[in-house]
Amino acid sequence: WRIHPPESLVIGAARDALIPGAQAESTARMLGAEFRMLDGLGHALMLDARWERAAEALLGWIEERGL
């Protein structure tokens, strides 16, 4: 009996002062997740003035899977 983890997405922010992009990408690899880096955004993606970019990345990922 084997458990398969759900598809997942890790989003990194290029201007994140708390979690470097390489660490976010490493986390994605460890989880077997897709990784997307958002340029120009910081750690609090959903509080950023350009929060729509993070929302669009997530929505695009969801739509690609027909979810």
PDB file of N, CA, C and O in Angstrom:
ATOM      1  N   TRP A   1       0.858  -1.166   0.000  1.00  0.00           N
ATOM      2  CA  TRP A   1       0.000   0.000   0.000  1.00  0.00           C
ATOM      3  C   TRP A   1       0.890   1.210   0.000  1.00  0.00           C
ATOM      4  O   TRP A   1       1.722   1.368   0.894  1.00  0.00           O
ATOM      5  N   ARG A   2       0.736   2.062  -0.976  1.00  0.00           N
ATOM      6  CA  ARG A   2       1.608   3.225  -1.104  1.00  0.00           C
ATOM      7  C   ARG A   2       0.781   4.496  -1.103  1.00  0.00           C
ATOM      8  O   ARG A   2      -0.245   4.590  -1.778  1.00  0.00           O
ATOM      9  N   ILE A   3       1.234   5.452  -0.348  1.00  0.00           N
ATOM     10  CA  ILE A   3       0.539   6.736  -0.276  1.00  0.00           C
ATOM     11  C   ILE A   3       1.182   7.695  -1.266  1.00  0.00           C
ATOM     12  O   ILE A   3       2.400   7.874  -1.275  1.00  0.00           O
ATOM     13  N   HIS A   4       0.354   8.305  -2.095  1.00  0.00           N
ATOM     14  CA  HIS A   4       0.842   9.291  -3.052  1.00  0.00           C
ATOM     15  C   HIS A   4       0.444  10.677  -2.559  1.00  0.00           C
ATOM     16  O   HIS A   4      -0.739  10.949  -2.355  1.00  0.00           O
ATOM     17  N   PRO A   5       1.424  11.548  -2.370  1.00  0.00           N
ATOM     18  CA  PRO A   5       1.077  12.899  -1.902  1.00  0.00           C
ATOM     19  C   PRO A   5       0.301  13.658  -2.979  1.00  0.00           C
ATOM     20  O   PRO A   5       0.473  13.397  -4.170  1.00  0.00           O
ATOM     21  N   PRO A   6      -0.530  14.572  -2.573  1.00  0.00           N
ATOM     22  CA  PRO A   6      -1.280  15.364  -3.559  1.00  0.00           C
ATOM     23  C   PRO A   6      -0.344  16.282  -4.335  1.00  0.00           C
ATOM     24  O   PRO A   6       0.728  16.653  -3.858  1.00  0.00           O
ATOM     25  N   GLU A   7      -0.768  16.636  -5.527  1.00  0.00           N
ATOM     26  CA  GLU A   7       0.004  17.621  -6.294  1.00  0.00           C
ATOM     27  C   GLU A   7       0.072  18.900  -5.473  1.00  0.00           C
ATOM     28  O   GLU A   7      -0.893  19.283  -4.811  1.00  0.00           O
ATOM     29  N   SER A   8       1.207  19.542  -5.526  1.00  0.00           N
ATOM     30  CA  SER A   8       1.348  20.774  -4.752  1.00  0.00           C
ATOM     31  C   SER A   8       2.239  21.764  -5.489  1.00  0.00           C
ATOM     32  O   SER A   8       2.973  21.415  -6.414  1.00  0.00           O
ATOM     33  N   LEU A   9       2.146  22.986  -5.052  1.00  0.00           N
ATOM     34  CA  LEU A   9       2.888  24.096  -5.641  1.00  0.00           C
ATOM     35  C   LEU A   9       3.575  24.857  -4.525  1.00  0.00           C
ATOM     36  O   LEU A   9       2.972  25.157  -3.495  1.00  0.00           O
ATOM     37  N   VAL A  10       4.847  25.164  -4.742  1.00  0.00           N
ATOM     38  CA  VAL A  10       5.581  26.039  -3.836  1.00  0.00           C
ATOM     39  C   VAL A  10       5.869  27.315  -4.613  1.00  0.00           C
ATOM     40  O   VAL A  10       6.436  27.273  -5.704  1.00  0.00           O
ATOM     41  N   ILE A  11       5.476  28.440  -4.047  1.00  0.00           N
ATOM     42  CA  ILE A  11       5.721  29.734  -4.672  1.00  0.00           C
ATOM     43  C   ILE A  11       6.795  30.461  -3.869  1.00  0.00           C
ATOM     44  O   ILE A  11       6.657  30.659  -2.661  1.00  0.00           O
ATOM     45  N   GLY A  12       7.857  30.853  -4.549  1.00  0.00           N
ATOM     46  CA  GLY A  12       8.912  31.635  -3.917  1.00  0.00           C
ATOM     47  C   GLY A  12       8.808  33.081  -4.360  1.00  0.00           C
ATOM     48  O   GLY A  12       8.254  33.384  -5.417  1.00  0.00           O
ATOM     49  N   ALA A  13       9.341  33.961  -3.547  1.00  0.00           N
ATOM     50  CA  ALA A  13       9.344  35.387  -3.869  1.00  0.00           C
ATOM     51  C   ALA A  13      10.791  35.863  -3.933  1.00  0.00           C
ATOM     52  O   ALA A  13      11.551  35.694  -2.980  1.00  0.00           O
ATOM     53  N   ALA A  14      11.160  36.452  -5.048  1.00  0.00           N
ATOM     54  CA  ALA A  14      12.551  36.828  -5.274  1.00  0.00           C
ATOM     55  C   ALA A  14      13.079  37.835  -4.250  1.00  0.00           C
ATOM     56  O   ALA A  14      14.278  37.865  -3.974  1.00  0.00           O
ATOM     57  N   ARG A  15      12.208  38.644  -3.698  1.00  0.00           N
ATOM     58  CA  ARG A  15      12.645  39.655  -2.723  1.00  0.00           C
ATOM     59  C   ARG A  15      12.322  39.246  -1.285  1.00  0.00           C
ATOM     60  O   ARG A  15      12.252  40.094  -0.395  1.00  0.00           O
ATOM     61  N   ASP A  16      12.129  37.962  -1.066  1.00  0.00           N
ATOM     62  CA  ASP A  16      11.815  37.439   0.262  1.00  0.00           C
ATOM     63  C   ASP A  16      13.072  37.493   1.126  1.00  0.00           C
ATOM     64  O   ASP A  16      14.067  36.837   0.821  1.00  0.00           O
ATOM     65  N   ALA A  17      13.025  38.271   2.195  1.00  0.00           N
ATOM     66  CA  ALA A  17      14.168  38.408   3.094  1.00  0.00           C
ATOM     67  C   ALA A  17      14.212  37.294   4.140  1.00  0.00           C
ATOM     68  O   ALA A  17      15.223  37.144   4.825  1.00  0.00           O
ATOM     69  N   LEU A  18      13.143  36.511   4.280  1.00  0.00           N
ATOM     70  CA  LEU A  18      13.090  35.452   5.287  1.00  0.00           C
ATOM     71  C   LEU A  18      13.387  34.068   4.722  1.00  0.00           C
ATOM     72  O   LEU A  18      14.074  33.269   5.360  1.00  0.00           O
ATOM     73  N   ILE A  19      12.874  33.782   3.532  1.00  0.00           N
ATOM     74  CA  ILE A  19      13.073  32.467   2.913  1.00  0.00           C
ATOM     75  C   ILE A  19      13.711  32.680   1.536  1.00  0.00           C
ATOM     76  O   ILE A  19      13.027  33.064   0.588  1.00  0.00           O
ATOM     77  N   PRO A  20      15.014  32.432   1.426  1.00  0.00           N
ATOM     78  CA  PRO A  20      15.682  32.611   0.135  1.00  0.00           C
ATOM     79  C   PRO A  20      15.083  31.710  -0.940  1.00  0.00           C
ATOM     80  O   PRO A  20      14.576  30.626  -0.650  1.00  0.00           O
ATOM     81  N   GLY A  21      15.149  32.172  -2.174  1.00  0.00           N
ATOM     82  CA  GLY A  21      14.594  31.413  -3.293  1.00  0.00           C
ATOM     83  C   GLY A  21      15.145  30.010  -3.386  1.00  0.00           C
ATOM     84  O   GLY A  21      14.403  29.078  -3.697  1.00  0.00           O
ATOM     85  N   ALA A  22      16.440  29.833  -3.123  1.00  0.00           N
ATOM     86  CA  ALA A  22      17.039  28.502  -3.190  1.00  0.00           C
ATOM     87  C   ALA A  22      16.421  27.575  -2.152  1.00  0.00           C
ATOM     88  O   ALA A  22      16.245  26.385  -2.414  1.00  0.00           O
ATOM     89  N   GLN A  23      16.094  28.095  -0.998  1.00  0.00           N
ATOM     90  CA  GLN A  23      15.464  27.279   0.044  1.00  0.00           C
ATOM     91  C   GLN A  23      14.038  26.903  -0.353  1.00  0.00           C
ATOM     92  O   GLN A  23      13.611  25.769  -0.134  1.00  0.00           O
ATOM     93  N   ALA A  24      13.308  27.840  -0.930  1.00  0.00           N
ATOM     94  CA  ALA A  24      11.947  27.544  -1.395  1.00  0.00           C
ATOM     95  C   ALA A  24      11.989  26.490  -2.497  1.00  0.00           C
ATOM     96  O   ALA A  24      11.169  25.572  -2.518  1.00  0.00           O
ATOM     97  N   GLU A  25      12.940  26.624  -3.406  1.00  0.00           N
ATOM     98  CA  GLU A  25      13.064  25.648  -4.493  1.00  0.00           C
ATOM     99  C   GLU A  25      13.457  24.272  -3.947  1.00  0.00           C
ATOM    100  O   GLU A  25      12.961  23.250  -4.420  1.00  0.00           O
ATOM    101  N   SER A  26      14.333  24.249  -2.968  1.00  0.00           N
ATOM    102  CA  SER A  26      14.727  22.993  -2.329  1.00  0.00           C
ATOM    103  C   SER A  26      13.531  22.325  -1.649  1.00  0.00           C
ATOM    104  O   SER A  26      13.384  21.103  -1.699  1.00  0.00           O
ATOM    105  N   THR A  27      12.691  23.120  -1.022  1.00  0.00           N
ATOM    106  CA  THR A  27      11.482  22.598  -0.384  1.00  0.00           C
ATOM    107  C   THR A  27      10.573  21.962  -1.430  1.00  0.00           C
ATOM    108  O   THR A  27      10.021  20.885  -1.206  1.00  0.00           O
ATOM    109  N   ALA A  28      10.420  22.624  -2.564  1.00  0.00           N
ATOM    110  CA  ALA A  28       9.592  22.071  -3.641  1.00  0.00           C
ATOM    111  C   ALA A  28      10.143  20.723  -4.105  1.00  0.00           C
ATOM    112  O   ALA A  28       9.377  19.778  -4.295  1.00  0.00           O
ATOM    113  N   ARG A  29      11.449  20.626  -4.289  1.00  0.00           N
ATOM    114  CA  ARG A  29      12.052  19.361  -4.709  1.00  0.00           C
ATOM    115  C   ARG A  29      11.806  18.272  -3.668  1.00  0.00           C
ATOM    116  O   ARG A  29      11.457  17.143  -4.011  1.00  0.00           O
ATOM    117  N   MET A  30      11.989  18.621  -2.395  1.00  0.00           N
ATOM    118  CA  MET A  30      11.804  17.653  -1.321  1.00  0.00           C
ATOM    119  C   MET A  30      10.368  17.118  -1.305  1.00  0.00           C
ATOM    120  O   MET A  30      10.147  15.939  -1.029  1.00  0.00           O
ATOM    121  N   LEU A  31       9.405  17.978  -1.599  1.00  0.00           N
ATOM    122  CA  LEU A  31       7.993  17.598  -1.583  1.00  0.00           C
ATOM    123  C   LEU A  31       7.512  17.006  -2.905  1.00  0.00           C
ATOM    124  O   LEU A  31       6.394  16.499  -2.994  1.00  0.00           O
ATOM    125  N   GLY A  32       8.364  17.073  -3.933  1.00  0.00           N
ATOM    126  CA  GLY A  32       7.935  16.652  -5.258  1.00  0.00           C
ATOM    127  C   GLY A  32       6.923  17.612  -5.847  1.00  0.00           C
ATOM    128  O   GLY A  32       6.072  17.221  -6.646  1.00  0.00           O
ATOM    129  N   ALA A  33       7.019  18.877  -5.447  1.00  0.00           N
ATOM    130  CA  ALA A  33       6.071  19.905  -5.858  1.00  0.00           C
ATOM    131  C   ALA A  33       6.617  20.718  -7.025  1.00  0.00           C
ATOM    132  O   ALA A  33       7.825  20.763  -7.259  1.00  0.00           O
ATOM    133  N   GLU A  34       5.725  21.345  -7.738  1.00  0.00           N
ATOM    134  CA  GLU A  34       6.137  22.305  -8.759  1.00  0.00           C
ATOM    135  C   GLU A  34       6.599  23.570  -8.047  1.00  0.00           C
ATOM    136  O   GLU A  34       6.105  23.902  -6.970  1.00  0.00           O
ATOM    137  N   PHE A  35       7.546  24.269  -8.656  1.00  0.00           N
ATOM    138  CA  PHE A  35       8.077  25.495  -8.062  1.00  0.00           C
ATOM    139  C   PHE A  35       7.916  26.643  -9.038  1.00  0.00           C
ATOM    140  O   PHE A  35       8.206  26.516 -10.228  1.00  0.00           O
ATOM    141  N   ARG A  36       7.455  27.755  -8.519  1.00  0.00           N
ATOM    142  CA  ARG A  36       7.380  28.995  -9.309  1.00  0.00           C
ATOM    143  C   ARG A  36       7.949  30.132  -8.481  1.00  0.00           C
ATOM    144  O   ARG A  36       7.604  30.304  -7.312  1.00  0.00           O
ATOM    145  N   MET A  37       8.822  30.902  -9.104  1.00  0.00           N
ATOM    146  CA  MET A  37       9.439  32.062  -8.457  1.00  0.00           C
ATOM    147  C   MET A  37       8.774  33.320  -8.998  1.00  0.00           C
ATOM    148  O   MET A  37       8.624  33.483 -10.208  1.00  0.00           O
ATOM    149  N   LEU A  38       8.380  34.206  -8.092  1.00  0.00           N
ATOM    150  CA  LEU A  38       7.765  35.469  -8.483  1.00  0.00           C
ATOM    151  C   LEU A  38       8.765  36.591  -8.266  1.00  0.00           C
ATOM    152  O   LEU A  38       9.158  36.871  -7.133  1.00  0.00           O
ATOM    153  N   ASP A  39       9.169  37.222  -9.332  1.00  0.00           N
ATOM    154  CA  ASP A  39      10.111  38.337  -9.263  1.00  0.00           C
ATOM    155  C   ASP A  39       9.441  39.576  -8.690  1.00  0.00           C
ATOM    156  O   ASP A  39       8.255  39.823  -8.914  1.00  0.00           O
ATOM    157  N   GLY A  40      10.215  40.341  -7.956  1.00  0.00           N
ATOM    158  CA  GLY A  40       9.761  41.637  -7.472  1.00  0.00           C
ATOM    159  C   GLY A  40       8.852  41.610  -6.262  1.00  0.00           C
ATOM    160  O   GLY A  40       8.414  42.666  -5.807  1.00  0.00           O
ATOM    161  N   LEU A  41       8.552  40.422  -5.719  1.00  0.00           N
ATOM    162  CA  LEU A  41       7.674  40.321  -4.561  1.00  0.00           C
ATOM    163  C   LEU A  41       8.466  39.896  -3.335  1.00  0.00           C
ATOM    164  O   LEU A  41       9.508  39.249  -3.445  1.00  0.00           O
ATOM    165  N   GLY A  42       7.957  40.267  -2.165  1.00  0.00           N
ATOM    166  CA  GLY A  42       8.605  39.919  -0.913  1.00  0.00           C
ATOM    167  C   GLY A  42       7.882  38.800  -0.192  1.00  0.00           C
ATOM    168  O   GLY A  42       7.017  38.139  -0.767  1.00  0.00           O
ATOM    169  N   HIS A  43       8.235  38.588   1.060  1.00  0.00           N
ATOM    170  CA  HIS A  43       7.754  37.447   1.845  1.00  0.00           C
ATOM    171  C   HIS A  43       6.229  37.397   1.983  1.00  0.00           C
ATOM    172  O   HIS A  43       5.640  36.332   1.798  1.00  0.00           O
ATOM    173  N   ALA A  44       5.596  38.480   2.291  1.00  0.00           N
ATOM    174  CA  ALA A  44       4.145  38.487   2.513  1.00  0.00           C
ATOM    175  C   ALA A  44       3.421  38.707   1.187  1.00  0.00           C
ATOM    176  O   ALA A  44       2.889  39.785   0.922  1.00  0.00           O
ATOM    177  N   LEU A  45       3.413  37.666   0.367  1.00  0.00           N
ATOM    178  CA  LEU A  45       2.881  37.776  -0.995  1.00  0.00           C
ATOM    179  C   LEU A  45       1.486  38.387  -1.053  1.00  0.00           C
ATOM    180  O   LEU A  45       1.226  39.267  -1.873  1.00  0.00           O
ATOM    181  N   MET A  46       0.606  37.932  -0.203  1.00  0.00           N
ATOM    182  CA  MET A  46      -0.783  38.376  -0.291  1.00  0.00           C
ATOM    183  C   MET A  46      -1.003  39.769   0.303  1.00  0.00           C
ATOM    184  O   MET A  46      -2.088  40.336   0.175  1.00  0.00           O
ATOM    185  N   LEU A  47       0.007  40.307   0.940  1.00  0.00           N
ATOM    186  CA  LEU A  47      -0.088  41.672   1.461  1.00  0.00           C
ATOM    187  C   LEU A  47       0.645  42.672   0.580  1.00  0.00           C
ATOM    188  O   LEU A  47       0.552  43.880   0.801  1.00  0.00           O
ATOM    189  N   ASP A  48       1.371  42.181  -0.410  1.00  0.00           N
ATOM    190  CA  ASP A  48       2.145  43.018  -1.315  1.00  0.00           C
ATOM    191  C   ASP A  48       1.202  43.824  -2.204  1.00  0.00           C
ATOM    192  O   ASP A  48       0.093  43.380  -2.499  1.00  0.00           O
ATOM    193  N   ALA A  49       1.636  44.988  -2.624  1.00  0.00           N
ATOM    194  CA  ALA A  49       0.828  45.823  -3.515  1.00  0.00           C
ATOM    195  C   ALA A  49       0.525  45.101  -4.830  1.00  0.00           C
ATOM    196  O   ALA A  49      -0.470  45.405  -5.487  1.00  0.00           O
ATOM    197  N   ARG A  50       1.373  44.151  -5.215  1.00  0.00           N
ATOM    198  CA  ARG A  50       1.167  43.377  -6.446  1.00  0.00           C
ATOM    199  C   ARG A  50       0.704  41.958  -6.122  1.00  0.00           C
ATOM    200  O   ARG A  50       1.118  41.006  -6.785  1.00  0.00           O
ATOM    201  N   TRP A  51      -0.137  41.811  -5.124  1.00  0.00           N
ATOM    202  CA  TRP A  51      -0.620  40.510  -4.678  1.00  0.00           C
ATOM    203  C   TRP A  51      -1.293  39.722  -5.788  1.00  0.00           C
ATOM    204  O   TRP A  51      -1.348  38.494  -5.739  1.00  0.00           O
ATOM    205  N   GLU A  52      -1.810  40.435  -6.797  1.00  0.00           N
ATOM    206  CA  GLU A  52      -2.499  39.759  -7.898  1.00  0.00           C
ATOM    207  C   GLU A  52      -1.573  38.782  -8.617  1.00  0.00           C
ATOM    208  O   GLU A  52      -2.030  37.761  -9.131  1.00  0.00           O
ATOM    209  N   ARG A  53      -0.287  39.084  -8.657  1.00  0.00           N
ATOM    210  CA  ARG A  53       0.671  38.199  -9.334  1.00  0.00           C
ATOM    211  C   ARG A  53       0.721  36.837  -8.655  1.00  0.00           C
ATOM    212  O   ARG A  53       0.773  35.805  -9.322  1.00  0.00           O
ATOM    213  N   ALA A  54       0.706  36.840  -7.319  1.00  0.00           N
ATOM    214  CA  ALA A  54       0.707  35.574  -6.582  1.00  0.00           C
ATOM    215  C   ALA A  54      -0.608  34.833  -6.805  1.00  0.00           C
ATOM    216  O   ALA A  54      -0.612  33.620  -7.015  1.00  0.00           O
ATOM    217  N   ALA A  55      -1.708  35.553  -6.761  1.00  0.00           N
ATOM    218  CA  ALA A  55      -3.015  34.929  -6.977  1.00  0.00           C
ATOM    219  C   ALA A  55      -3.108  34.351  -8.388  1.00  0.00           C
ATOM    220  O   ALA A  55      -3.644  33.258  -8.570  1.00  0.00           O
ATOM    221  N   GLU A  56      -2.601  35.060  -9.376  1.00  0.00           N
ATOM    222  CA  GLU A  56      -2.624  34.579 -10.758  1.00  0.00           C
ATOM    223  C   GLU A  56      -1.763  33.333 -10.929  1.00  0.00           C
ATOM    224  O   GLU A  56      -2.138  32.416 -11.660  1.00  0.00           O
ATOM    225  N   ALA A  57      -0.608  33.293 -10.258  1.00  0.00           N
ATOM    226  CA  ALA A  57       0.254  32.112 -10.331  1.00  0.00           C
ATOM    227  C   ALA A  57      -0.458  30.897  -9.766  1.00  0.00           C
ATOM    228  O   ALA A  57      -0.413  29.818 -10.357  1.00  0.00           O
ATOM    229  N   LEU A  58      -1.108  31.063  -8.639  1.00  0.00           N
ATOM    230  CA  LEU A  58      -1.843  29.965  -8.020  1.00  0.00           C
ATOM    231  C   LEU A  58      -3.042  29.553  -8.868  1.00  0.00           C
ATOM    232  O   LEU A  58      -3.261  28.362  -9.089  1.00  0.00           O
ATOM    233  N   LEU A  59      -3.811  30.512  -9.341  1.00  0.00           N
ATOM    234  CA  LEU A  59      -4.965  30.208 -10.174  1.00  0.00           C
ATOM    235  C   LEU A  59      -4.541  29.503 -11.465  1.00  0.00           C
ATOM    236  O   LEU A  59      -5.184  28.545 -11.893  1.00  0.00           O
ATOM    237  N   GLY A  60      -3.461  29.982 -12.080  1.00  0.00           N
ATOM    238  CA  GLY A  60      -2.958  29.335 -13.296  1.00  0.00           C
ATOM    239  C   GLY A  60      -2.581  27.884 -13.056  1.00  0.00           C
ATOM    240  O   GLY A  60      -2.879  27.016 -13.875  1.00  0.00           O
ATOM    241  N   TRP A  61      -1.929  27.624 -11.938  1.00  0.00           N
ATOM    242  CA  TRP A  61      -1.525  26.264 -11.568  1.00  0.00           C
ATOM    243  C   TRP A  61      -2.766  25.378 -11.387  1.00  0.00           C
ATOM    244  O   TRP A  61      -2.792  24.234 -11.840  1.00  0.00           O
ATOM    245  N   ILE A  62      -3.779  25.916 -10.725  1.00  0.00           N
ATOM    246  CA  ILE A  62      -5.025  25.171 -10.509  1.00  0.00           C
ATOM    247  C   ILE A  62      -5.710  24.883 -11.842  1.00  0.00           C
ATOM    248  O   ILE A  62      -6.150  23.758 -12.083  1.00  0.00           O
ATOM    249  N   GLU A  63      -5.802  25.885 -12.702  1.00  0.00           N
ATOM    250  CA  GLU A  63      -6.483  25.723 -13.990  1.00  0.00           C
ATOM    251  C   GLU A  63      -5.734  24.730 -14.892  1.00  0.00           C
ATOM    252  O   GLU A  63      -6.365  23.975 -15.631  1.00  0.00           O
ATOM    253  N   GLU A  64      -4.399  24.727 -14.836  1.00  0.00           N
ATOM    254  CA  GLU A  64      -3.602  23.788 -15.640  1.00  0.00           C
ATOM    255  C   GLU A  64      -3.969  22.342 -15.315  1.00  0.00           C
ATOM    256  O   GLU A  64      -3.840  21.458 -16.162  1.00  0.00           O
ATOM    257  N   ARG A  65      -4.418  22.111 -14.111  1.00  0.00           N
ATOM    258  CA  ARG A  65      -4.767  20.769 -13.664  1.00  0.00           C
ATOM    259  C   ARG A  65      -6.258  20.476 -13.806  1.00  0.00           C
ATOM    260  O   ARG A  65      -6.713  19.390 -13.447  1.00  0.00           O
ATOM    261  N   GLY A  66      -7.013  21.426 -14.322  1.00  0.00           N
ATOM    262  CA  GLY A  66      -8.444  21.235 -14.492  1.00  0.00           C
ATOM    263  C   GLY A  66      -9.187  21.096 -13.184  1.00  0.00           C
ATOM    264  O   GLY A  66     -10.205  20.409 -13.108  1.00  0.00           O
ATOM    265  N   LEU A  67      -8.681  21.747 -12.158  1.00  0.00           N
ATOM    266  CA  LEU A  67      -9.330  21.656 -10.843  1.00  0.00           C
ATOM    267  C   LEU A  67     -10.311  22.773 -10.627  1.00  0.00           C
ATOM    268  O   LEU A  67     -10.943  22.845  -9.573  1.00  0.00           O
TER     269      LEU A  67
END
